Structures are given as structure tokens and as C-alpha cells.
């Protein structure tokens, strides 16, 4: 019932990763009209007078490191030079003015700027201890988690399951019938499934268990992907609720931060003039 060699560095993946970083930077610069000057910083090379910056080198190095790669910086610079050469050739042909390329560049720019704004907004946002505790109390009050202790007899077809139900109604012993007839692995111990939470079982099984009274058995066979079940609910209890631990606090903080960002977007959207065409 339960729900069911490190590759050698190649040029193509490296170039693709560098391209991902470089095109975003280039898109930002083109959109703002600050082709290299605004975020230039230290220069590691020039191509026809245009700089290849150390900041680009650092960003690519960090991105590749996050992927478990550690290429030679000289190799990265070489690829950045190649990309700058190709970019200059594309500019000569005014490819940045074609619809597809212009659209892609604008989208990259808006994504980068939107993320930058949200990052700056988040940095200045303070989530207090009182806010986190209040959210924790609210979530705990709404959390109603039950655990069940149940047993079952698994049969291959509905008729066999109905036969077992009839025998139980006539005074048959559930555990004994499970040992004799159940096709599931728990048959040997009388069908005992132990304690479980509903989400850990297939939906049809959990729904059937939730309908039972403590000590009662199925009045009709329950069908799941495993076969046909006759179920007995042995006991119920409230599941333990999470303590106000650092891990829980971190999750609550992220929830409150996400909600604050959503409210900020909604506020900006309500103040904007939007015309659907």
C-alpha cells in the first residue's frame, strides 16, 4: 500500500555555460546602452577594443563550480573571447535588431532586473520573531494529522474478499484469516500494518481506513493497484506536531518572505497601467 563517473570536461558544456552567463550580461548592457562601461571592473582581455571582464570570468567560474566543474581560468577566458568575437560579428549583421533575437534579449533583461529588484527588496525585509511565532501557532492550530494502526487481508479478486468479509461477520478471527488467506507480505503477522499516516498509503486505502470506526472491519472489499483488501482499523491517534525548531523556523521565514514578495508584486501591479491587447 506504500507509494511507490565523473564525465571528462568537454568544450561544448563549458561554452554553453559561459554563453548562459555572457548573453545575460550582454543583454543587460545592450538594453541600458552601457555596453561595457557600467559594470566593467577589471579587464582580463580585449577584443577589437571591447573588454572581457574579470566579473564575467568570476561568474562563469562560480556557475561551473556549482555544477562540480573546475575548468582552467585560461580556458574560460578563451571561450569568453570567442563569444565576444561572435557577438561582434552578430552586431555587424544587426542580428540584435531581428525580432527573435530582440525578444530574447529583452526577456533576459527583464528577468535579470526583476530578480535583482526582488533580491534587493528581500534584503531590506525583516521577518520578526513575533511574526514567525504567530505563523507557527497558526499553522499548528490548523494542522490536524491523524495516524492509524490497521491490519488488512489482501486478496487477488473481489469474490475472495467478499468471502473473507462473510467469515468475519460470522465470528471469524481476523488475524487467523490473514495468515491463511492474505497474499500480502503482512499476512504472516496477521495482516498488521503498524502505525501510518494517510499520505503514506495509496489514496483508496487511506480513504477506506478513514471511514472505519476503531475496532471495525470493511463492510465491502477495497480495491487498489495491489488487489482487493479487507481492512480492520485497530486504533487511531494524533500524530506528533513539529516543534518550533530552527529548521521549522527557517521554513516559516521562507513562507513569510514569499508572501511578502507576492504582496509587493500585487501592490506594484495594482498601481501599474496595464492594457491587455
N, C-alpha and C positions, 0 to 999 in steps of 0.2 A: 504493500500500500504506500510505501515511501516513494516520493517523487524521484523519479529517476535522474651542432658542433660549430661552434662559432664559425660563421662564414668569413672567408677572406675578404678584405676590403677591396672593392672594385670601384672604378671611376664613376659608373652610372649612378649608384646610390649617393655617392658623395656629391656629384654635380646636381642631382635632384634636390638634395638637402640644402645646398648652397643657393640654388635657384629659388627655393621657397623663401629663404630669408632675404635674398637680394631683391627679388621683384617687389616684395612688400615695401622695403626701404625706398626703392626707386619710385614706386607708385606714390608714396607719400611726398617725395621730393618734387615729382612732376606736378602733382596736384596743387601743391603750395607755391610752386615756382621757385623753390630753393634747391636746385639740382644737386649741389654737393656741399654748399657752404654752411647751411644752418646746423647740420649735425656732423660736420666734417671730423673734427678732432684730429688725432694723429693719423698721418698718411703713411701707408706701407708700400704704395706703388702708385704710379700714374699711367694712364693710357691716353695718349694724344692730349695730354694736359689735364685730363679728368682724374680725380683721385679715387684710389681704392683705400678705404679707411680701416684703421685698426678696429673700430667698433663693429664693422661688418665681419671682420675676421673673428672677433671675440664672440659675436652672436652665433656664427656658424659653429665655432668650436664648442660652445655650450650646448647647442642643439644636438650635435653629433655625440657629445659625451653622454647626454641624456638617453641616447639610443645605444649606449655601450660601445661607441666607436671612438678611437683616438688617433685620427689621421695626423700626419706631419703638417704643421702650420704652413710650411712652404707649399705643400700640395693644395691646401685650401686657397692660399694667395694666388697660386697658378690658375685655379678654377675661377676665382673671382675676376682675374684679369681676362680670362676667356669670356666670361659673362659680360664684362664691360665692353669688350670688343664687339660681341654680338649685339649688345644693346645699342651701341653707336651705329652699327650698320642698320639696325631696325629703325632708328631715328632718322637716318639719312633717307630711308624709304617712306618715312612718315607713317609707319605702321601703327604708331600710337594714336593716330587720328582715325583709324578704321573702327567701325562700330564695335566689333567683338573685343578688340584689344582695349579700346577706351572704356568699355563697360567693365571689363575685368579689372582694369587699373582703378577705376572709381570704386568698385566694390571692395577691393583690397584696402583702399584708403579709408573708406567709411568704417570698415570692420576694425581697422587698426585704431582709428580715432575714437570710435565708440568704446572699445576695450580700454583705451587709455583714460577716457573720462570715467568709466566705471571703476577703474583701478584707483584713480585719484579720489573719487567720491568715497570709496570703501576705506581708503587710508585715513580719511578725516572723520570717519564714522565711528562712534564709540558705543559699544554694547555694554551696558552696566550689569553688575552682578545682580541687581534687583530685577532687571528685565529678564535675565537668564533664569533666575529662580522662579519668577512668575510664569514664564513659559513652561518650565519643567513641571510646576504644580498643575498647570492647565492640561498638559499632555497626560500626566499621570492620572488625573481625575477622569479623563476621557478614555483611558486605557482599560479595557475590560477583556482580559485574556484568561480563558479557562483552559485547564488541562484535563484530559480524560484518561482513565485507565479502563481498557476494554479488552475483550477477547473475541476471537472470531473463528468460524469454521469456514474454510474455503472449499468450494465445490466446483466441478467442471461445468455443470449445467443447472438450469433453473429447477428442473424436476427434482434433482437430488437435494437441492437446497430446501425445497418445499417439504420433502420427506423429513429432513432434519428438524424443521420447524414443527412438524406434526409430532415427532417423537418428543421434542422438548415440551410441547403442550400437554403431552401425556405423562409428564413427570420424568423424562429422560435427563440424565446428568450432562451438562454442557461440556465439562472437561473431558469426560469419558467419550462422548460422541466426537469431540475434536480429535482426540488421539486415534480414534478408529477410522474416521472418515475424511478429515481435513487433508487437502493436497498441499497446503502451505507449510513453510518451514516451522511455524509455531505450533503445528499440530501435536508434536511430541510433548510439549509442555502445557497441553490443554487449551491451546489457542491464545495464550496470554500475550498481549502486545505491550504490556507495561504502560507507563505514563507517556503521553504525547500531546502536542499541541495541534489544533486542527490543520494549520498550514503545512504540517509535515506529512499529511496524508493526502491521497487523491481526493478531489472535491466531493465526489459522490459518497465516498466512505465517511468523510467528516460530517457531511450534511446528515447522513443517516444516524450517526452517533449522537449528534446534537439533538435529535428528535426523541431520543430514548430517555426514559426515567432510570434513575440509579437502580440497578439490580434487574432491569427488564431486558428482554431479548427482541430481536427483529420479528415483526409480525409478517413481513414479506421479504423475500430474497433481495439483496442489494447487489446490483451489477456494476462492476468496474472493469478496467482493462485486464485485471488479473483473473477474473472469473466471477462466480456468484458467492456472496458472503451471507452468513448468518452471524449477527453481531450481538454480543452481550456487553452492556455498559456496567462495569464493576464499580466505578467510583468517579467523582469529579472533585476538582479543587481549583482555587485561584492560582494562577501562575505567579511566580515571583516577579515583581516590578523592578525596573532598573534603578539603582541608587544614583544619587546626584554626584557621580564620579567625574574625574577630569575628561574622560572620553565622552561621556554623555553631555557635559557642558560644552565641549568643542562642537558636537553635533548641533546642539541648541543654538550656539553662537552662529554657526553657518546658516541655520534656518532663519534666524532673525536678520542676518546680513542679507540673505537672499530676498526676504520680504521687504527690507528697506530699499534694496535696489529696484525691486519691482514697483514699489510705490513711487520711487523717484522717476522711473520711466513713465509711469502713468501720469504723474504730475506734469512732466515736460510735454507729454503727448497731448494732454488736455489744454495746454497753453499754446500749442502749435496750430498753425492754419493748415489743415490737411484737406486736399481735394482729390477725391477718387475719380480717375478717368479710365 
